[in-house]
Amino acid sequence: MTAAVATLPPPVGARTLELRGLRLNSAFQPIVSLSHRRVVGHEALLRATDAQGHAVPPLQALALATGAAAEARLDTDCLQLHVANFGRQAQGAQWLFANLRPGTFLRGAREAVIAQLSTALHEHGLTPQQLVLEVTEDAVADPSAFESAGQAAREAGCLLALDDFGAGHSNFDRVWRIRPDIVKLDRSLVQRGALDGGVARVIAQMVSLLHQCGALVLMEGIETADEANVALDCDVDLVQGYRFGRPMPQLQGTERLSRPLVSAWSQFERRAGDSSRAHRERIAPYLNAIGHGGSLIEAGRSVAAAAGPRPRARCR
């Protein structure tokens, strides 16, 4: 499917890049707010084809840039490509999520990458507040450089997202230190949570802690109904994955997502109703005992007598 999407022609008027015989273009995957039940943004993804129109893995295309300076230039060119293709289609104040390699992000303040992106956003009718820069925890390995780059991005008005949280050696200390606006949970978490209720409960606690850190939580890689259920049960804010839309050259609207959204919420409400009924059944004997004891006290019996075991009904 990824290869098929990569070979789709870009929309009329879309911008492309040429890189050593490859054509680079943009694909956008919708990001959905569960509470608002609508698309609130898209993640920009690079797609590449060779001279024969065959799909080339994006990482293979990015590897053609060797050296820190060349990588930063290519990253910046790709981001400007995404901004141009997003801006020509965007309606309303949706977010554009865009990935940056750690090295590029850390050099962003010194090499004016953020300034170039701000200019590109303005040229295409977008505001810096619509750009969400995704960085992995690798970028936090140099706290001083990260603080400088993060400050430059925030001063420009951009938002920061910490990507792939939960993979490897993720920890909350980094979240407290860098204060990302959005944390993206790694797909491995939702996969495990859909198979193991105990893991799902741990993920819910993790989401609660991230909310206390002041971050929105995005669960990516949602592919099945069970995984969508995990996202709702864990109270995440945003979701992304094939269940809600594959990367496409065109932006996708909420109307295309109505069926999986309705299905997810219907199952959630059904599970919530079943859980509520089961809870009422569990506590019914205790409520009855409390009511019976209250009646005895009201009739003048002592608290000890009212709290004692109820007499069994005699069989005749």
Protein Blocks (a to p, Z undefined) as FASTA:
>chain_A
ZZmmmmpccdehiacddeehiacdddddddddfklopafbdcdddddddfkopacdfklm
mmmpgcjklmmmmmmmmmmmmmmmmmmmogcjddcdddddfklmmmmmmnommmmmmmmm
mmnopafklpccdddfklmmmmmlmmmmmmmmmmnopacddehihiajadfklmmmnopa
bdcddfklmmmmmmomklmmmmmmmmmmmmmnopacddehiabfklmmmmmmnopabdcd
jklopcdfbdcdfklmmmmmmmmmmmmmmmmmmmmmmmmmmmmmmmmmmmmmmmmmmnop
afklmmmccdddddZZ
